[in-house]
Amino acid sequence: MRWEDLGDQNCSVARSLAVFGDRWTLMVLRNCFLGVKRFDDFLRDLDLSRTILTDRLNKLVEHGVLEKIPYQVKPTRHDYRLTQKGRDLHPIIMAIVQWGDQYYAIDGEPPIIRTHTRCGKDFQSVTVCSECGEPILAHEVTVRSNPKVRKVIA
Amino acid sequence: MRWEDLGDQNCSVARSLAVFGDRWTLMVLRNCFLGVKRFDDFLRDLDLSRTILTDRLNKLVEHGVLEKIPYQVKPTRHDYRLTQKGRDLHPIIMAIVQWGDQYYAIDGEPPIIRTHTRCGKDFQSVTVCSECGEPILAHEVTVRSNPKVRKVIA
């Protein structure tokens, strides 16, 4: 099925990218998953302007991806913490890391090693099918419009 | 471990986002995975300017994510096809789709249904650990610098 048959307003990718589809936002999210929570720490780590950082953090709060938790009064200071909706972005960040490690590693070595505490081993992320558990390859996927959603739009 | 200890120049996310980290590029890639190959088809489907589309396609060719394959001479016309490096971006697009379906579906229905031709079932993508095969949760991941890469930088 071709894109023109699917409907732009109704695309999960388009709608997701409206939330996080710019480089700085994805870098902010990457930092969130590395444990960064405070404005000044994002600012120092990312080397971007206060204006851009404020805009990106506010947008993520507005979309329910981050929440502001006060940790100090007079003056008020906030932590920015991932909500469940934010934590659910983890597979996207993992997939980006995986690709970057594969194609941009220096001498074949990833810059960061990740350990899965559940099994205790250093790991890479693998994207698998919810039904058969096998890795998903692009040429083994076919798509069709959801007839129920067509009805909603009509 | 905190971001400032890891080194910006050495981050797989930062380096990956230099290739595809803007909304239009990700939309172009989404279309590639839906089978779109020709300039005019991207143009019509995405409703963006010829200048932006040309820029994004050229950048993806330059980074080895797409390749130009001539399908006509006088005048020369090209298909834009995903290379292996490009096809390896599929898990990222899948993860974005998954999140969008989860949080922006209309009445809980995803706009597009995907079938895994290997097992024949409609599926969702799941990100699992390469070692134990269990789904990866953000709070079950710890990170450390790769000592071999530290040596390369030093």
HADDOCK unambig.tbl for C-alpha pairs under 7 A between the chains (distance, minus, plus):
assign (segid A and resid 1 and name CA) (segid B and resid 34 and name CA) 6.97 0.50 0.50
assign (segid A and resid 2 and name CA) (segid B and resid 34 and name CA) 6.05 0.50 0.50
assign (segid A and resid 2 and name CA) (segid B and resid 35 and name CA) 6.59 0.50 0.50
assign (segid A and resid 3 and name CA) (segid B and resid 31 and name CA) 6.57 0.50 0.50
assign (segid A and resid 3 and name CA) (segid B and resid 34 and name CA) 6.39 0.50 0.50
assign (segid A and resid 3 and name CA) (segid B and resid 45 and name CA) 6.51 0.50 0.50
assign (segid A and resid 4 and name CA) (segid B and resid 45 and name CA) 5.64 0.50 0.50
assign (segid A and resid 10 and name CA) (segid B and resid 111 and name CA) 5.94 0.50 0.50
assign (segid A and resid 11 and name CA) (segid B and resid 111 and name CA) 6.39 0.50 0.50
assign (segid A and resid 12 and name CA) (segid B and resid 97 and name CA) 5.26 0.50 0.50
assign (segid A and resid 12 and name CA) (segid B and resid 100 and name CA) 4.41 0.50 0.50
assign (segid A and resid 12 and name CA) (segid B and resid 101 and name CA) 5.63 0.50 0.50
assign (segid A and resid 12 and name CA) (segid B and resid 104 and name CA) 6.85 0.50 0.50
assign (segid A and resid 13 and name CA) (segid B and resid 96 and name CA) 5.93 0.50 0.50
assign (segid A and resid 13 and name CA) (segid B and resid 97 and name CA) 5.31 0.50 0.50
assign (segid A and resid 13 and name CA) (segid B and resid 100 and name CA) 6.25 0.50 0.50
assign (segid A and resid 15 and name CA) (segid B and resid 100 and name CA) 6.53 0.50 0.50
assign (segid A and resid 16 and name CA) (segid B and resid 96 and name CA) 6.68 0.50 0.50
assign (segid A and resid 16 and name CA) (segid B and resid 100 and name CA) 5.17 0.50 0.50
assign (segid A and resid 17 and name CA) (segid B and resid 23 and name CA) 6.18 0.50 0.50
assign (segid A and resid 21 and name CA) (segid B and resid 22 and name CA) 5.93 0.50 0.50
assign (segid A and resid 21 and name CA) (segid B and resid 23 and name CA) 4.87 0.50 0.50
assign (segid A and resid 22 and name CA) (segid B and resid 21 and name CA) 5.92 0.50 0.50
assign (segid A and resid 22 and name CA) (segid B and resid 22 and name CA) 4.84 0.50 0.50
assign (segid A and resid 22 and name CA) (segid B and resid 23 and name CA) 5.99 0.50 0.50
assign (segid A and resid 23 and name CA) (segid B and resid 17 and name CA) 6.18 0.50 0.50
assign (segid A and resid 23 and name CA) (segid B and resid 21 and name CA) 4.88 0.50 0.50
assign (segid A and resid 23 and name CA) (segid B and resid 22 and name CA) 5.99 0.50 0.50
assign (segid A and resid 31 and name CA) (segid B and resid 3 and name CA) 6.64 0.50 0.50
assign (segid A and resid 34 and name CA) (segid B and resid 1 and name CA) 6.97 0.50 0.50
assign (segid A and resid 34 and name CA) (segid B and resid 2 and name CA) 6.17 0.50 0.50
assign (segid A and resid 34 and name CA) (segid B and resid 3 and name CA) 6.46 0.50 0.50
assign (segid A and resid 35 and name CA) (segid B and resid 2 and name CA) 6.66 0.50 0.50
assign (segid A and resid 45 and name CA) (segid B and resid 3 and name CA) 6.45 0.50 0.50
assign (segid A and resid 45 and name CA) (segid B and resid 4 and name CA) 5.69 0.50 0.50
assign (segid A and resid 87 and name CA) (segid B and resid 138 and name CA) 6.58 0.50 0.50
assign (segid A and resid 88 and name CA) (segid B and resid 99 and name CA) 6.97 0.50 0.50
assign (segid A and resid 89 and name CA) (segid B and resid 99 and name CA) 6.78 0.50 0.50
assign (segid A and resid 90 and name CA) (segid B and resid 138 and name CA) 6.07 0.50 0.50
assign (segid A and resid 91 and name CA) (segid B and resid 95 and name CA) 5.95 0.50 0.50
assign (segid A and resid 91 and name CA) (segid B and resid 127 and name CA) 5.99 0.50 0.50
assign (segid A and resid 92 and name CA) (segid B and resid 92 and name CA) 5.69 0.50 0.50
assign (segid A and resid 92 and name CA) (segid B and resid 95 and name CA) 5.11 0.50 0.50
assign (segid A and resid 92 and name CA) (segid B and resid 96 and name CA) 6.17 0.50 0.50
assign (segid A and resid 95 and name CA) (segid B and resid 91 and name CA) 5.96 0.50 0.50
assign (segid A and resid 95 and name CA) (segid B and resid 92 and name CA) 5.11 0.50 0.50
assign (segid A and resid 96 and name CA) (segid B and resid 13 and name CA) 5.92 0.50 0.50
assign (segid A and resid 96 and name CA) (segid B and resid 16 and name CA) 6.67 0.50 0.50
assign (segid A and resid 96 and name CA) (segid B and resid 92 and name CA) 6.16 0.50 0.50
assign (segid A and resid 97 and name CA) (segid B and resid 12 and name CA) 5.25 0.50 0.50
assign (segid A and resid 97 and name CA) (segid B and resid 13 and name CA) 5.31 0.50 0.50
assign (segid A and resid 99 and name CA) (segid B and resid 88 and name CA) 6.98 0.50 0.50
assign (segid A and resid 99 and name CA) (segid B and resid 89 and name CA) 6.78 0.50 0.50
assign (segid A and resid 100 and name CA) (segid B and resid 12 and name CA) 4.38 0.50 0.50
assign (segid A and resid 100 and name CA) (segid B and resid 13 and name CA) 6.24 0.50 0.50
assign (segid A and resid 100 and name CA) (segid B and resid 15 and name CA) 6.51 0.50 0.50
assign (segid A and resid 100 and name CA) (segid B and resid 16 and name CA) 5.15 0.50 0.50
assign (segid A and resid 101 and name CA) (segid B and resid 12 and name CA) 5.63 0.50 0.50
assign (segid A and resid 104 and name CA) (segid B and resid 12 and name CA) 6.84 0.50 0.50
assign (segid A and resid 109 and name CA) (segid B and resid 149 and name CA) 6.42 0.50 0.50
assign (segid A and resid 110 and name CA) (segid B and resid 146 and name CA) 6.80 0.50 0.50
assign (segid A and resid 111 and name CA) (segid B and resid 10 and name CA) 5.93 0.50 0.50
assign (segid A and resid 111 and name CA) (segid B and resid 11 and name CA) 6.38 0.50 0.50
assign (segid A and resid 111 and name CA) (segid B and resid 145 and name CA) 6.09 0.50 0.50
assign (segid A and resid 111 and name CA) (segid B and resid 146 and name CA) 5.34 0.50 0.50
assign (segid A and resid 111 and name CA) (segid B and resid 149 and name CA) 5.83 0.50 0.50
assign (segid A and resid 112 and name CA) (segid B and resid 143 and name CA) 6.44 0.50 0.50
assign (segid A and resid 112 and name CA) (segid B and resid 144 and name CA) 5.67 0.50 0.50
assign (segid A and resid 112 and name CA) (segid B and resid 145 and name CA) 4.60 0.50 0.50
assign (segid A and resid 112 and name CA) (segid B and resid 146 and name CA) 5.21 0.50 0.50
assign (segid A and resid 113 and name CA) (segid B and resid 143 and name CA) 5.69 0.50 0.50
assign (segid A and resid 113 and name CA) (segid B and resid 144 and name CA) 5.43 0.50 0.50
assign (segid A and resid 113 and name CA) (segid B and resid 145 and name CA) 6.07 0.50 0.50
assign (segid A and resid 113 and name CA) (segid B and resid 146 and name CA) 5.69 0.50 0.50
assign (segid A and resid 114 and name CA) (segid B and resid 141 and name CA) 6.42 0.50 0.50
assign (segid A and resid 114 and name CA) (segid B and resid 142 and name CA) 5.72 0.50 0.50
assign (segid A and resid 114 and name CA) (segid B and resid 143 and name CA) 4.56 0.50 0.50
assign (segid A and resid 114 and name CA) (segid B and resid 144 and name CA) 6.64 0.50 0.50
assign (segid A and resid 115 and name CA) (segid B and resid 141 and name CA) 5.58 0.50 0.50
assign (segid A and resid 115 and name CA) (segid B and resid 142 and name CA) 5.25 0.50 0.50
assign (segid A and resid 115 and name CA) (segid B and resid 143 and name CA) 6.29 0.50 0.50
assign (segid A and resid 116 and name CA) (segid B and resid 140 and name CA) 5.77 0.50 0.50
assign (segid A and resid 116 and name CA) (segid B and resid 141 and name CA) 4.90 0.50 0.50
assign (segid A and resid 116 and name CA) (segid B and resid 142 and name CA) 6.77 0.50 0.50
assign (segid A and resid 117 and name CA) (segid B and resid 140 and name CA) 5.12 0.50 0.50
assign (segid A and resid 117 and name CA) (segid B and resid 141 and name CA) 5.91 0.50 0.50
assign (segid A and resid 118 and name CA) (segid B and resid 140 and name CA) 6.22 0.50 0.50
assign (segid A and resid 119 and name CA) (segid B and resid 132 and name CA) 6.42 0.50 0.50
assign (segid A and resid 121 and name CA) (segid B and resid 131 and name CA) 6.79 0.50 0.50
assign (segid A and resid 123 and name CA) (segid B and resid 129 and name CA) 6.02 0.50 0.50
assign (segid A and resid 123 and name CA) (segid B and resid 130 and name CA) 5.57 0.50 0.50
assign (segid A and resid 123 and name CA) (segid B and resid 131 and name CA) 6.00 0.50 0.50
assign (segid A and resid 124 and name CA) (segid B and resid 129 and name CA) 6.20 0.50 0.50
assign (segid A and resid 124 and name CA) (segid B and resid 130 and name CA) 5.33 0.50 0.50
assign (segid A and resid 125 and name CA) (segid B and resid 127 and name CA) 6.20 0.50 0.50
assign (segid A and resid 125 and name CA) (segid B and resid 128 and name CA) 5.70 0.50 0.50
assign (segid A and resid 125 and name CA) (segid B and resid 129 and name CA) 5.21 0.50 0.50
assign (segid A and resid 125 and name CA) (segid B and resid 130 and name CA) 5.81 0.50 0.50
assign (segid A and resid 126 and name CA) (segid B and resid 127 and name CA) 5.56 0.50 0.50
assign (segid A and resid 126 and name CA) (segid B and resid 128 and name CA) 5.28 0.50 0.50
assign (segid A and resid 126 and name CA) (segid B and resid 129 and name CA) 6.25 0.50 0.50
assign (segid A and resid 126 and name CA) (segid B and resid 130 and name CA) 5.90 0.50 0.50
assign (segid A and resid 127 and name CA) (segid B and resid 91 and name CA) 5.98 0.50 0.50
assign (segid A and resid 127 and name CA) (segid B and resid 125 and name CA) 6.21 0.50 0.50
assign (segid A and resid 127 and name CA) (segid B and resid 126 and name CA) 5.56 0.50 0.50
assign (segid A and resid 127 and name CA) (segid B and resid 127 and name CA) 4.57 0.50 0.50
assign (segid A and resid 127 and name CA) (segid B and resid 128 and name CA) 6.31 0.50 0.50
assign (segid A and resid 128 and name CA) (segid B and resid 125 and name CA) 5.69 0.50 0.50
assign (segid A and resid 128 and name CA) (segid B and resid 126 and name CA) 5.28 0.50 0.50
assign (segid A and resid 128 and name CA) (segid B and resid 127 and name CA) 6.32 0.50 0.50
assign (segid A and resid 129 and name CA) (segid B and resid 123 and name CA) 6.02 0.50 0.50
assign (segid A and resid 129 and name CA) (segid B and resid 124 and name CA) 6.22 0.50 0.50
assign (segid A and resid 129 and name CA) (segid B and resid 125 and name CA) 5.21 0.50 0.50
assign (segid A and resid 129 and name CA) (segid B and resid 126 and name CA) 6.26 0.50 0.50
assign (segid A and resid 130 and name CA) (segid B and resid 123 and name CA) 5.57 0.50 0.50
assign (segid A and resid 130 and name CA) (segid B and resid 124 and name CA) 5.35 0.50 0.50
assign (segid A and resid 130 and name CA) (segid B and resid 125 and name CA) 5.81 0.50 0.50
assign (segid A and resid 130 and name CA) (segid B and resid 126 and name CA) 5.91 0.50 0.50
assign (segid A and resid 131 and name CA) (segid B and resid 121 and name CA) 6.81 0.50 0.50
assign (segid A and resid 131 and name CA) (segid B and resid 123 and name CA) 5.99 0.50 0.50
assign (segid A and resid 132 and name CA) (segid B and resid 119 and name CA) 6.42 0.50 0.50
assign (segid A and resid 138 and name CA) (segid B and resid 87 and name CA) 6.60 0.50 0.50
assign (segid A and resid 138 and name CA) (segid B and resid 90 and name CA) 6.06 0.50 0.50
assign (segid A and resid 140 and name CA) (segid B and resid 116 and name CA) 5.76 0.50 0.50
assign (segid A and resid 140 and name CA) (segid B and resid 117 and name CA) 5.10 0.50 0.50
assign (segid A and resid 140 and name CA) (segid B and resid 118 and name CA) 6.23 0.50 0.50
assign (segid A and resid 141 and name CA) (segid B and resid 114 and name CA) 6.42 0.50 0.50
assign (segid A and resid 141 and name CA) (segid B and resid 115 and name CA) 5.60 0.50 0.50
assign (segid A and resid 141 and name CA) (segid B and resid 116 and name CA) 4.91 0.50 0.50
assign (segid A and resid 141 and name CA) (segid B and resid 117 and name CA) 5.90 0.50 0.50
assign (segid A and resid 142 and name CA) (segid B and resid 114 and name CA) 5.71 0.50 0.50
assign (segid A and resid 142 and name CA) (segid B and resid 115 and name CA) 5.25 0.50 0.50
assign (segid A and resid 142 and name CA) (segid B and resid 116 and name CA) 6.77 0.50 0.50
assign (segid A and resid 142 and name CA) (segid B and resid 117 and name CA) 6.98 0.50 0.50
assign (segid A and resid 143 and name CA) (segid B and resid 112 and name CA) 6.44 0.50 0.50
assign (segid A and resid 143 and name CA) (segid B and resid 113 and name CA) 5.67 0.50 0.50
assign (segid A and resid 143 and name CA) (segid B and resid 114 and name CA) 4.55 0.50 0.50
assign (segid A and resid 143 and name CA) (segid B and resid 115 and name CA) 6.29 0.50 0.50
assign (segid A and resid 144 and name CA) (segid B and resid 112 and name CA) 5.69 0.50 0.50
assign (segid A and resid 144 and name CA) (segid B and resid 113 and name CA) 5.43 0.50 0.50
assign (segid A and resid 144 and name CA) (segid B and resid 114 and name CA) 6.65 0.50 0.50
assign (segid A and resid 145 and name CA) (segid B and resid 111 and name CA) 6.11 0.50 0.50
assign (segid A and resid 145 and name CA) (segid B and resid 112 and name CA) 4.63 0.50 0.50
assign (segid A and resid 145 and name CA) (segid B and resid 113 and name CA) 6.09 0.50 0.50
assign (segid A and resid 146 and name CA) (segid B and resid 110 and name CA) 6.82 0.50 0.50
assign (segid A and resid 146 and name CA) (segid B and resid 111 and name CA) 5.36 0.50 0.50
assign (segid A and resid 146 and name CA) (segid B and resid 112 and name CA) 5.23 0.50 0.50
assign (segid A and resid 146 and name CA) (segid B and resid 113 and name CA) 5.70 0.50 0.50
assign (segid A and resid 149 and name CA) (segid B and resid 109 and name CA) 6.42 0.50 0.50
assign (segid A and resid 149 and name CA) (segid B and resid 111 and name CA) 5.81 0.50 0.50
